[in-house]
Structure formats: structure tokens, C-alpha cells
Amino acid sequence: MNPKKINTRRPKHTQEELRELIIAAATGLIEEGGLEALSAREVARRIGYSPGTLYNVFKDRDEIILTIEAQLLDNLGAHLDAVERQRDARTHVTELANAYLAFTQEHPNLWNLLFEHRLSDGQLSPDWYQEKIDSLMARLENAIAPLTGDGGSADPQLSARVLWAGVHGITSLSAAGKLTTVTNEAAQSLVQNLVATYLDGLSNGDAARRTP
């Protein structure tokens, strides 16, 4: 009597399950070692499939990375939405900036991915990517709008982007571990100082425009 054959084949996954496995493994690699740590071979090893399987699910490496970036932007949006709306607009803008900093410090390598990754062959980012960025900006625009003066004396969209760019500079240095090359001050202290100084400038500029 022949012994029963043992089934050594790996469990099958649906396309969607494979997609989730690949993204989880790729995200883990980037969190551990940054973008340079991401390789199809290592992702495949972690999920127990061949490297070619990745490209049966995703078109190329860029699509894998863009999917991770999309999740990151969505998570940041949810993190900012969790900030309780404050009556005082200055306080609300400051808390949004602090929440943004905290998020980037929790995920430094993933956050750096957004600015390290360049699409190959001169491709442009898909429309949905810019839409996600615009959605994040809209949160800050809505928060800063009450501080830009009656009658539109300052542009909330421009003000939000200027302030975001400044805060982002601090968070990027902090995420990359390079802040000490500029200052020994803590990143949160710098962010709060930047926000306060910028918002003071908005208030003073609006007051000056109203003075006859």
C-alpha cells in the first residue's frame, strides 16, 4: 500500500490577498531600511512566493511604491482629522502642525519615501496622487482661513502652502536625523515657533492693511 502523499503546495491566495501581502512586506522593508531596502526578491521571500509573482499583481516597482504612498497619505489624512477642532484658529493650526510632525516622526523612512521616490522614465504622478496632496492641503487651508483677514486680504491657499513648506522642512530634517546639523532645539519647539511667527505675520500684515 502506497503511503499517502503529503501536500507540500503553499496555500493559494486570491489576487487581492496577494496584493495585501506584497504591500505589507514592502512597507515593512521600507520602514526598516528606507527605499534602498526594497527589493522584489526580499518581498517575495517574505511572502513565500517567487519574485515574478509580484509582477503578476503589480505592473512594476513604481506601482508598488505608489500604492504604499497612497496608504501613507490616507493615514496622514486620518491622523489630521483626529485633531479636535478648536475654537481658536491659531490653536487649531498649531495642533495640526504638531500632529503632522508626530506622524512623520513615527514613520520616518516611510515619510522620506514620498520625497525620495521618483517615477522612472520621466512618468508623471497619477491624478489621484495630486488629489490626495490637495486634500491634505485643504485641511490646513480651512484651518488657516479665519486668520487670513476679512475680505480675502491674504490668500488662505498660498498661506497654507507656505506654512506647510516651512513645517515640512523641519519635519524632513527631523525624519532624516539631520536636525542637529542646524540646531539643538527640539523639532516640536521649532514647529511651534515657526507657526507662531508666521501667524503673527499674517495678523500684523492684515492689521497694517486696515490702518488708514
C-alpha positions in Angstrom: 0.0 0.0 0.0 1.5 3.3 -1.1 1.9 5.9 1.7 -0.3 8.9 1.3 1.3 11.8 -0.4 1.8 14.9 1.8 0.5 18.1 0.2 3.5 20.5 0.2 2.0 23.1 -2.0 1.7 26.5 -0.4 -1.8 27.8 0.3 -3.3 29.7 -2.6 -4.1 33.4 -2.2 -6.5 35.5 -4.2 -5.2 38.3 -6.2 -6.4 40.8 -3.6 -4.8 38.8 -0.8 -1.5 38.7 -2.7 -1.7 42.4 -3.2 -2.1 43.0 0.5 0.7 40.6 1.4 3.1 42.3 -1.1 2.2 45.8 0.2 2.6 44.7 3.8 6.0 43.1 3.1 7.2 46.1 1.0 6.1 48.6 3.6 7.9 46.6 6.3 11.1 46.7 4.3 10.9 50.4 3.8 10.1 51.1 7.4 13.2 49.0 8.4 15.7 50.3 5.9 14.3 53.0 3.7 13.7 52.9 0.0 17.0 51.3 -0.8 16.0 48.2 1.3 13.1 47.5 -1.1 13.8 44.6 -3.5 11.4 42.3 -5.3 13.5 39.3 -4.2 13.2 40.1 -0.5 9.5 40.9 -0.7 9.0 37.6 -2.5 11.0 35.8 0.2 8.9 37.3 3.0 5.6 36.3 1.4 6.8 32.9 0.3 6.4 33.4 -3.5 8.7 33.9 -6.4 9.8 37.4 -7.4 7.8 37.0 -10.7 4.6 36.8 -8.7 4.9 40.4 -7.7 4.6 41.5 -11.3 1.6 39.3 -11.9 -0.1 41.6 -9.4 1.6 44.9 -9.9 2.7 46.4 -13.2 6.2 47.4 -11.8 8.1 48.5 -8.8 6.7 52.1 -9.2 3.2 50.8 -8.8 4.1 49.0 -5.6 5.7 52.2 -4.2 2.8 54.5 -5.3 0.3 52.1 -3.5 2.4 52.5 -0.3 2.5 56.2 -0.7 -1.3 56.3 -1.2 -1.8 54.5 2.0 0.6 56.8 3.8 -1.2 59.9 2.6 -4.5 58.4 3.6 -3.2 57.5 7.1 -1.8 61.1 7.5 -5.2 62.5 6.5 -6.9 60.3 9.1 -4.3 61.4 11.7 -5.0 65.1 11.0 -8.8 64.5 11.0 -8.4 63.1 14.5 -7.2 66.5 15.7 -10.1 68.1 17.6 -11.3 71.3 16.0 -10.5 74.2 18.2 -12.5 77.5 18.5 -9.3 79.4 18.4 -7.9 79.2 14.9 -4.3 79.7 16.0 -4.5 76.8 18.4 -6.0 74.6 15.7 -3.3 75.4 13.2 -0.7 74.7 15.8 -2.2 71.4 16.8 -2.4 70.3 13.1 1.3 71.2 12.7 2.2 69.2 15.8 0.1 66.2 14.6 1.9 66.4 11.3 5.3 66.3 13.0 4.3 63.5 15.3 3.1 61.4 12.3 6.4 61.9 10.4 8.4 61.0 13.5 6.5 57.8 13.9 7.2 56.7 10.3 10.4 58.5 9.3 11.5 56.1 6.5 8.0 55.9 5.0 7.7 59.7 5.1 11.1 60.1 3.4 9.8 57.7 0.7 7.4 60.4 -0.5 10.3 62.7 -1.4 12.9 60.1 -2.4 10.9 58.2 -4.9 11.0 59.3 -8.5 8.9 57.7 -11.2 11.1 56.0 -13.8 11.3 57.2 -17.5 10.0 60.7 -16.7 6.5 59.5 -15.9 4.1 62.0 -14.2 2.4 61.2 -10.9 -1.2 59.9 -11.5 -4.0 62.4 -11.0 -5.2 60.7 -7.8 -1.8 61.4 -6.2 -2.1 65.2 -6.6 -5.7 64.9 -5.4 -4.6 63.3 -2.2 -2.0 66.1 -1.7 -4.6 68.8 -2.4 -7.0 67.1 0.1 -4.3 67.3 2.8 -3.6 71.0 1.9 -7.4 71.7 2.1 -7.3 70.7 5.8 -4.7 73.4 6.6 -6.3 75.9 4.3 -9.6 75.6 6.1 -7.9 75.9 9.5 -5.8 79.0 8.5 -8.6 80.8 6.6 -10.0 82.6 9.6 -6.6 84.1 10.2 -6.1 85.5 6.7 -8.3 88.5 7.2 -11.8 89.6 6.2 -12.4 90.1 2.5 -9.6 87.9 1.4 -6.7 90.3 2.2 -4.4 87.2 2.3 -4.8 84.0 0.3 -5.5 81.0 2.5 -4.3 78.6 -0.2 -1.0 80.3 -0.6 -0.6 80.9 3.2 -1.3 77.2 3.9 1.3 76.0 1.3 3.9 78.5 2.6 3.4 77.4 6.2 3.3 73.7 5.2 6.6 74.1 3.3 8.3 75.6 6.4 6.9 72.9 8.7 7.9 70.2 6.2 11.5 71.5 6.2 11.7 70.9 9.9 10.0 67.5 9.8 12.2 66.3 6.9 15.4 67.2 8.8 14.0 65.5 11.9 12.9 62.4 10.0 16.3 62.1 8.3 18.1 62.6 11.7 19.8 65.8 10.4 18.1 68.4 12.6 21.1 68.6 14.9 23.2 69.9 12.0 21.1 73.1 12.1 20.1 73.4 15.8 19.9 71.5 19.1 16.3 72.7 19.6 13.7 70.0 19.6 11.6 69.7 16.4 8.4 70.4 18.1 9.8 73.6 19.6 10.9 74.7 16.1 7.5 73.9 14.6 5.6 75.9 17.3 8.0 78.8 16.9 7.5 78.8 13.1 3.7 78.6 13.2 3.5 81.3 15.8 5.8 83.6 13.9 4.1 83.0 10.6 0.6 83.5 12.1 1.8 86.7 13.8 3.0 87.9 10.4 -0.5 87.3 8.9 -2.2 89.1 11.8 0.2 92.1 11.6 0.0 92.3 7.9 -3.8 92.3 8.0 -3.8 95.0 10.7 -1.4 97.1 8.6 -3.7 96.8 5.6 -6.6 98.0 7.6 -4.8 101.0 9.0 -5.7 104.2 7.1 
